[in-house]
Amino acid sequence: MKELKCPKCGNVFQVDEADYASIVSQVKNAEFDAELKRRLAELSNNQKAEQALVTARTEQQYQSALNRKDIDIKEKDSIIAQLRNELHIAEEKKSTEIKLAIADKEKEIAALHSSIMEGENKLKIAVMNEQIKAQERIKDKEEEIAKLKLNVQMEKQQAANSANSIKEQYEYQLKMAKEQLDYYKDMKLRMSTKMIGETLEIHCSTQFNQMMRPVMPNAYFEKDNDASGGSKGDFIFRDFADDGTEYVSIMFEMKNEADETASKHKNEDFFKKLDADRKAKKCEFAVLVSLLEPENELYNGGIVDVSYKYDKMYVIRPQFFLPIISLLVQTSKKSLEYKQQLAIAQSQSVDVSNFENQLNDFRDKFGKNYRLASEKFKNAIDEIDKSILHLQKIKDALIGSENNLRLANDKAESLTIKKLTRNNPTMKQKFDEARKGDDYIDIEDD
């Protein structure tokens, strides 16, 4: 687009290439016509002036001849004829010059017209080329816009599909959590006063036999029927390595009561008895599976570590029965190798006091990490019970739990014989002696 300014009003307006070329052509033609008229008028005026000058000179010569008294009539006629002849020759000469000048001007005009036409043609061609290029650019832009619109539409569709998938996944998880919660609420409502404890025990036993028994062929999980010490728990779980070494043991107590029960118990009411049963049956861990205090958010949050009151004791709801077994089994498997090494050392009458202290230190550190993991797990369960909008918080809490479990696992992996015997010269000496014997099992201590 070109901008033009009106010389009269001073307004600025825009014209396209075609209109601009037309205006330029009009201005050129008008200037050319005005110049041509001016030159023709000038040429005509010059011719008239020269003709008048010749006529005046001739008349002057004629008058001069007439005034001469000594010239006769014939001589005067001759002079007049000569003057007329000279005037005629001058007129023809001027006429010829005018014709030649007009011919030159006509050639110049033709050349200018040809130049103007050629310029106009070039301008028209340039305008057409620019229009074609503009149309091509517009077409390219339209195609680009169409592609962008298609990409945006596809991205929107993908985003919608992804959002629907995530929504369906979270809705499914929420549905499963609600179904599980409804299941336990329904189970609790359907229990009678006489069958409450027994029904919970049957539920846990069924869960173990269906889910854990096929993958733990060496495990022992039976009711505790030995009341010789004056008390007994509900179930004892033990698992053994392939060589028969016991590496984990858990005393289970199942507690529940109907809503109609007049005297309501608390979980803490059974901690002391459970700890005594654990020690009496030589179990490493104690777990209270409880439906007591149903409104207590602490116990509704997940696995609760109460080892700050009683050593290696946990309180869970029934839905965490299998997870607590898996967790303690996997943790204890990490220490199985050290237990086997400890058994070899004990058989050789080695002083293992520092060895046991470091092993206990490892377990204490694990317990700390496990408590942190339990707190994160509690946050996750709280968010499930609130609404589907809090599922992201559940994910963060579970990730935090996984990190703490990973730290515990890393500590277990990093515990070696070399580290355990670092501050125990007696232990180190015995292991060195055992390495030289034929009955020593070579264990990598890097």
C-alpha positions as CSV (number, residue, x, y, z in Angstrom):
1,M,0.0,0.0,0.0
2,K,1.2,3.5,-0.9
3,E,0.5,6.7,1.1
4,L,-0.4,9.9,-0.7
5,K,-0.9,13.4,0.8
6,C,-3.5,15.9,-0.6
7,P,-1.7,19.2,-1.4
8,K,-4.8,21.2,-0.6
9,C,-6.4,19.6,2.5
10,G,-3.2,17.9,3.8
11,N,-5.1,14.5,4.4
12,V,-3.1,11.3,4.0
13,F,-4.7,8.4,2.3
14,Q,-3.6,4.9,1.1
15,V,-3.9,3.4,-2.4
16,D,-3.0,0.0,-3.6
17,E,-0.4,-0.7,-6.3
18,A,-2.9,-0.6,-9.2
19,D,-4.4,2.7,-8.2
20,Y,-1.0,4.2,-7.6
21,A,0.2,3.1,-11.1
22,S,-2.9,4.6,-12.6
23,I,-2.3,8.0,-10.8
24,V,1.3,8.0,-11.9
25,S,0.3,7.3,-15.5
26,Q,-2.3,10.2,-15.4
27,V,0.2,12.6,-14.0
28,K,2.9,11.7,-16.6
29,N,0.4,12.0,-19.5
30,A,-0.9,15.4,-18.2
31,E,2.7,16.8,-17.8
32,F,3.7,15.5,-21.2
33,D,0.6,17.1,-22.9
34,A,1.2,20.4,-21.1
35,E,4.9,20.3,-22.1
36,L,4.0,19.5,-25.7
37,K,1.5,22.4,-26.0
38,R,4.0,24.8,-24.4
39,R,6.8,23.8,-26.9
40,L,4.4,24.0,-29.9
41,A,3.3,27.5,-28.7
42,E,6.8,28.6,-28.3
43,L,7.8,27.3,-31.7
44,S,4.8,29.0,-33.3
45,N,5.7,32.3,-31.6
46,N,9.3,32.0,-32.7
47,Q,8.1,31.4,-36.3
48,K,5.7,34.4,-36.2
49,A,8.5,36.6,-34.7
50,E,11.0,35.6,-37.4
51,Q,8.4,36.0,-40.1
52,A,7.5,39.4,-38.8
53,L,11.2,40.3,-38.6
54,V,11.7,39.2,-42.3
55,T,8.6,41.1,-43.4
56,A,9.7,44.2,-41.5
57,R,13.1,44.0,-43.1
58,T,11.6,43.5,-46.5
59,E,9.3,46.4,-46.1
60,Q,12.2,48.5,-44.9
61,Q,14.2,47.6,-47.9
62,Y,11.1,48.3,-50.1
63,Q,10.6,51.6,-48.6
64,S,14.3,52.4,-48.9
65,A,14.2,51.5,-52.6
66,L,11.0,53.6,-53.1
67,N,12.7,56.5,-51.5
68,R,15.6,56.4,-53.8
69,K,14.9,59.0,-56.5
70,D,17.6,57.9,-58.8
71,I,16.1,54.4,-59.3
72,D,13.7,54.0,-62.2
73,I,10.5,52.0,-62.3
74,K,12.0,48.8,-63.8
75,E,14.7,48.7,-61.2
76,K,12.1,49.2,-58.5
77,D,10.1,46.4,-59.9
78,S,13.2,44.2,-60.0
79,I,14.0,45.0,-56.4
80,I,10.4,44.3,-55.4
81,A,10.5,40.9,-57.2
82,Q,13.8,40.1,-55.6
83,L,12.5,41.0,-52.2
84,R,9.3,38.9,-52.7
85,N,11.5,36.0,-53.9
86,E,13.6,36.3,-50.8
87,L,10.5,36.5,-48.6
88,H,9.1,33.4,-50.3
89,I,12.4,31.6,-49.8
90,A,12.4,32.6,-46.1
91,E,8.8,31.5,-45.7
92,E,9.6,28.1,-47.3
93,K,12.7,27.7,-45.2
94,K,10.8,28.5,-42.0
95,S,8.0,26.2,-43.1
96,T,10.6,23.4,-43.7
97,E,12.2,24.0,-40.3
98,I,8.8,24.0,-38.7
99,K,7.9,20.7,-40.4
100,L,11.2,19.2,-39.4
101,A,10.8,20.4,-35.8
102,I,7.3,19.0,-35.8
103,A,8.5,15.7,-37.1
104,D,11.2,15.6,-34.5
105,K,8.7,16.4,-31.8
106,E,6.3,13.8,-33.2
107,K,9.2,11.2,-33.0
108,E,10.0,12.3,-29.5
109,I,6.3,12.1,-28.6
110,A,6.1,8.6,-30.1
111,A,9.2,7.6,-28.2
112,L,7.8,9.1,-25.0
113,H,4.5,7.3,-25.6
114,S,6.3,4.1,-26.3
115,S,8.4,4.6,-23.1
116,I,5.2,5.4,-21.1
117,M,3.4,2.3,-22.5
118,E,6.4,0.1,-21.8
119,G,6.6,1.5,-18.2
120,E,2.9,1.0,-17.8
121,N,3.2,-2.5,-19.0
122,K,6.2,-3.2,-16.7
123,L,4.2,-1.7,-13.9
124,K,1.2,-3.7,-14.7
125,I,3.3,-6.9,-14.9
126,A,5.0,-6.0,-11.6
127,V,1.6,-5.3,-10.0
128,M,0.3,-8.6,-11.3
129,N,3.4,-10.4,-10.0
130,E,3.0,-8.8,-6.6
131,Q,-0.7,-9.8,-6.6
132,I,0.2,-13.4,-7.6
133,K,2.9,-13.5,-4.8
134,A,0.5,-12.0,-2.4
135,Q,-2.1,-14.6,-3.3
136,E,0.5,-17.3,-2.9
137,R,1.5,-16.0,0.5
138,I,-2.1,-15.7,1.5
139,K,-2.7,-19.3,0.4
140,D,0.4,-20.5,2.3
141,K,-0.8,-18.6,5.4
142,E,-4.2,-20.2,5.0
143,E,-2.7,-23.6,4.7
144,E,-0.5,-22.9,7.8
145,I,-3.5,-21.7,9.7
146,A,-5.4,-24.8,8.7
147,K,-2.5,-27.0,9.9
148,L,-2.3,-25.1,13.2
149,K,-6.0,-25.5,13.7
150,L,-5.7,-29.2,13.0
151,N,-2.8,-29.5,15.4
152,V,-4.7,-27.6,18.1
153,Q,-7.7,-29.8,17.5
154,M,-5.6,-32.9,17.8
155,E,-3.9,-31.7,20.9
156,K,-7.2,-30.8,22.5
157,Q,-8.5,-34.2,21.6
158,Q,-5.3,-35.9,23.1
159,A,-5.6,-33.7,26.2
160,A,-9.3,-34.6,26.5
161,N,-8.5,-38.3,26.1
162,S,-5.6,-38.1,28.6
163,A,-7.8,-36.2,31.1
164,N,-10.6,-38.8,30.6
165,S,-8.1,-41.6,31.1
166,I,-6.7,-40.1,34.3
167,K,-10.2,-39.3,35.5
168,E,-11.3,-42.9,34.9
169,Q,-8.2,-44.2,36.6
170,Y,-8.8,-42.1,39.7
171,E,-12.5,-42.8,39.7
172,Y,-11.7,-46.5,39.6
173,Q,-9.2,-46.2,42.4
174,L,-11.7,-44.2,44.5
175,K,-14.4,-46.8,43.7
176,M,-12.1,-49.6,44.8
177,A,-11.2,-47.8,48.0
178,K,-14.9,-47.0,48.7
179,E,-15.9,-50.6,48.0
180,Q,-13.2,-51.9,50.4
181,L,-14.3,-49.4,53.0
182,D,-18.0,-50.4,52.5
183,Y,-17.0,-54.0,52.8
184,Y,-15.4,-53.6,56.2
185,K,-18.2,-51.4,57.4
186,D,-20.7,-54.0,56.2
187,M,-18.7,-56.7,57.8
188,K,-18.6,-54.8,61.1
189,L,-22.4,-54.2,61.0
190,R,-23.1,-57.8,60.3
191,M,-21.0,-59.2,63.2
192,S,-22.8,-60.4,66.3
193,T,-21.4,-59.9,69.8
194,K,-20.4,-63.5,70.2
195,M,-18.9,-63.9,66.7
196,I,-17.0,-60.6,66.4
197,G,-13.5,-61.7,67.3
198,E,-13.8,-65.1,65.7
199,T,-15.1,-63.6,62.4
200,L,-12.2,-61.2,62.2
201,E,-9.8,-64.0,62.8
202,I,-11.4,-66.1,60.0
203,H,-11.2,-63.2,57.7
204,C,-7.5,-62.7,58.2
205,S,-6.8,-66.4,58.0
206,T,-8.7,-66.6,54.7
207,Q,-6.8,-63.7,53.3
208,F,-3.5,-65.2,54.2
209,N,-4.3,-68.7,52.8
210,Q,-5.7,-67.2,49.6
211,M,-3.0,-64.6,48.8
212,M,0.2,-65.4,50.8
213,R,0.3,-69.1,51.2
214,P,1.0,-69.9,47.4
215,V,4.0,-67.5,47.4
216,M,5.4,-68.4,50.8
217,P,5.6,-72.3,50.9
218,N,7.8,-72.3,54.0
219,A,5.7,-70.0,56.1
220,Y,3.9,-70.9,59.3
221,F,0.6,-69.2,60.1
222,E,-1.6,-70.8,62.8
223,K,-3.7,-70.0,65.8
224,D,-1.8,-69.6,69.0
225,N,-3.3,-72.4,71.2
226,D,-0.5,-72.5,73.8
227,A,-1.9,-70.8,77.0
228,S,0.6,-72.6,79.3
229,G,2.0,-69.2,80.3
230,G,-1.4,-67.9,81.3
231,S,-2.0,-66.0,78.1
232,K,-2.0,-66.5,74.4
233,G,-2.3,-64.4,71.2
234,D,-4.6,-65.1,68.2
235,F,-2.1,-66.0,65.4
236,I,1.6,-66.6,65.1
237,F,3.4,-66.1,61.8
238,R,6.8,-67.4,61.1
239,D,8.8,-67.8,57.8
240,F,12.0,-69.7,57.2
241,A,14.8,-69.7,54.6
242,D,15.4,-72.8,52.5
243,D,18.1,-73.9,55.0
244,G,15.5,-73.8,57.8
245,T,16.7,-70.5,59.4
246,E,13.9,-68.5,60.8
247,Y,14.2,-64.9,59.7
248,V,10.8,-63.3,60.7
249,S,8.1,-63.9,63.3
250,I,5.0,-62.0,64.1
251,M,2.5,-62.3,67.0
252,F,-1.0,-61.2,65.8
253,E,-3.9,-60.1,68.0
254,M,-7.4,-59.5,66.4
255,K,-9.7,-57.1,68.3
256,N,-13.2,-55.8,67.5
257,E,-16.5,-55.1,69.2
258,A,-20.1,-54.3,68.1
259,D,-21.5,-50.8,68.1
260,E,-24.1,-51.9,70.7
261,T,-21.4,-53.0,73.2
262,A,-21.8,-50.9,76.4
263,S,-18.1,-50.7,77.3
264,K,-16.0,-49.5,74.5
265,H,-12.3,-50.6,74.5
266,K,-9.3,-48.7,73.2
267,N,-6.4,-50.1,71.2
268,E,-4.0,-49.2,74.0
269,D,-5.9,-51.5,76.4
270,F,-4.3,-54.5,74.6
271,F,-0.7,-53.3,74.0
272,K,0.7,-54.7,77.3
273,K,-0.8,-58.1,76.8
274,L,0.2,-58.3,73.2
275,D,3.8,-57.4,74.1
276,A,3.9,-60.1,76.8
277,D,2.5,-62.7,74.3
278,R,5.2,-61.7,71.8
279,K,8.0,-62.1,74.3
280,A,6.6,-65.4,75.6
281,K,6.3,-66.9,72.2
282,K,9.7,-65.5,71.1
283,C,8.3,-63.5,68.2
284,E,10.2,-60.5,66.8
285,F,7.2,-58.3,65.9
286,A,3.7,-57.7,67.4
287,V,0.7,-56.6,65.3
288,L,-2.7,-55.6,66.6
289,V,-5.4,-56.0,63.9
290,S,-8.1,-53.8,65.2
291,L,-11.5,-52.4,64.4
292,L,-11.7,-50.6,67.7
293,E,-12.0,-46.8,67.9
294,P,-13.5,-46.5,64.4
295,E,-13.6,-42.7,64.6
296,N,-9.9,-42.3,65.5
297,E,-8.1,-40.8,62.4
298,L,-4.7,-42.0,63.7
299,Y,-5.6,-45.7,63.3
300,N,-7.7,-45.1,60.2
301,G,-4.7,-43.6,58.4
302,G,-2.8,-46.8,57.7
303,I,0.0,-48.7,59.5
304,V,0.6,-47.1,62.9
305,D,4.0,-47.7,64.6
306,V,3.7,-47.8,68.4
307,S,7.2,-49.0,69.1
308,Y,7.7,-45.8,71.1
309,K,5.6,-47.5,73.8
310,Y,6.2,-51.2,73.1
311,D,9.1,-52.5,71.0
312,K,8.4,-53.5,67.4
313,M,4.6,-53.2,67.8
314,Y,2.2,-52.0,65.0
315,V,-1.5,-51.3,64.9
316,I,-3.4,-51.8,61.6
317,R,-6.9,-52.0,60.2
318,P,-7.9,-55.4,58.5
319,Q,-7.2,-54.0,55.0
320,F,-3.5,-53.7,55.9
321,F,-3.1,-57.2,57.2
322,L,-1.4,-58.5,54.0
323,P,0.7,-55.4,53.4
324,I,2.2,-55.5,56.9
325,I,3.2,-59.1,56.4
326,S,4.8,-58.4,53.1
327,L,6.6,-55.3,54.5
328,L,8.0,-57.1,57.5
329,V,9.0,-60.2,55.4
330,Q,10.9,-58.1,52.8
331,T,12.6,-56.1,55.6
332,S,13.6,-59.3,57.5
333,K,14.9,-61.0,54.4
334,K,17.6,-58.2,54.2
335,S,18.9,-59.3,57.6
336,L,18.7,-63.0,56.9
337,E,22.3,-63.1,55.6
338,Y,23.5,-61.4,58.7
339,K,21.6,-63.8,60.9
340,Q,23.2,-66.8,59.1
341,Q,26.6,-65.2,59.6
342,L,25.8,-64.6,63.2
343,A,24.8,-68.2,63.7
344,I,28.2,-69.3,62.3
345,A,30.0,-66.9,64.6
346,Q,28.0,-68.1,67.6
347,S,28.8,-71.7,66.8
348,Q,32.5,-70.8,66.9
349,S,32.0,-69.1,70.3
350,V,32.8,-65.6,68.9
351,D,32.1,-62.5,70.9
352,V,29.1,-61.0,68.9
353,S,28.1,-58.2,71.3
354,N,29.3,-55.4,69.0
355,F,27.9,-57.4,66.0
356,E,24.4,-57.5,67.6
357,N,24.6,-53.9,68.6
358,Q,25.2,-52.8,65.1
359,L,22.4,-55.1,63.8
360,N,20.1,-53.6,66.4
361,D,21.2,-50.1,65.3
362,F,20.3,-51.0,61.8
363,R,16.9,-52.1,62.8
364,D,16.3,-49.0,64.9
365,K,17.2,-46.8,61.9
366,F,14.9,-48.9,59.8
367,G,12.1,-48.4,62.4
368,K,12.6,-44.7,62.1
369,N,12.3,-44.8,58.4
370,Y,9.4,-47.1,58.6
371,R,7.6,-44.7,61.0
372,L,8.1,-41.9,58.5
373,A,6.7,-44.2,55.8
374,S,3.7,-45.0,58.0
375,E,3.0,-41.3,58.5
376,K,3.1,-40.7,54.7
377,F,0.9,-43.7,54.2
378,K,-1.6,-42.3,56.7
379,N,-1.8,-39.1,54.7
380,A,-2.5,-41.1,51.6
381,I,-5.5,-43.0,53.2
382,D,-6.9,-39.7,54.6
383,E,-6.9,-38.2,51.1
384,I,-8.7,-41.2,49.6
385,D,-11.5,-40.9,52.2
386,K,-12.0,-37.1,51.5
387,S,-12.6,-36.9,47.8
388,I,-11.3,-37.6,44.3
389,L,-9.9,-34.1,44.2
390,H,-7.3,-35.1,46.8
391,L,-5.9,-38.1,44.9
392,Q,-2.8,-36.1,43.9
393,K,-1.9,-35.7,47.6
394,I,-2.3,-39.4,47.9
395,K,0.2,-39.9,45.2
396,D,2.7,-37.5,46.9
397,A,2.3,-39.3,50.2
398,L,2.8,-42.7,48.6
399,I,5.9,-41.4,46.9
400,G,7.2,-40.2,50.2
401,S,6.5,-43.6,51.7
402,E,8.4,-45.2,48.8
403,N,11.4,-42.9,49.3
404,N,11.6,-43.8,53.0
405,L,11.3,-47.5,52.3
406,R,14.0,-47.1,49.6
407,L,16.3,-45.4,52.3
408,A,15.6,-48.3,54.6
409,N,16.5,-50.8,51.8
410,D,19.6,-48.8,51.0
411,K,20.8,-49.0,54.6
412,A,20.1,-52.7,54.6
413,E,22.0,-53.2,51.4
414,S,25.0,-51.1,52.7
415,L,25.3,-53.1,55.9
416,T,28.3,-55.5,55.4
417,I,30.5,-57.8,57.5
418,K,33.3,-55.3,57.0
419,K,31.3,-52.5,58.6
420,L,29.9,-54.7,61.4
421,T,33.4,-55.8,62.5
422,R,35.1,-52.4,62.1
423,N,35.1,-51.6,65.8
424,N,35.3,-55.1,67.1
425,P,38.8,-56.5,66.9
426,T,37.8,-59.8,68.5
427,M,35.0,-60.3,65.9
428,K,37.4,-59.4,63.1
429,Q,40.0,-61.8,64.3
430,K,37.5,-64.7,64.5
431,F,36.3,-64.0,61.0
432,D,39.9,-63.9,59.7
433,E,40.5,-67.3,61.4
434,A,37.3,-68.6,60.0
435,R,38.3,-67.6,56.5
436,K,41.4,-69.9,56.8
437,G,39.3,-72.9,57.9
438,D,37.8,-75.4,55.5
439,D,34.2,-75.0,56.9
440,Y,34.0,-71.2,56.4
441,I,31.4,-70.0,53.9
442,D,32.9,-67.3,51.7
443,I,30.7,-64.2,51.9
444,E,31.5,-61.1,50.0
445,D,32.1,-58.2,52.3
446,D,32.7,-55.3,50.0
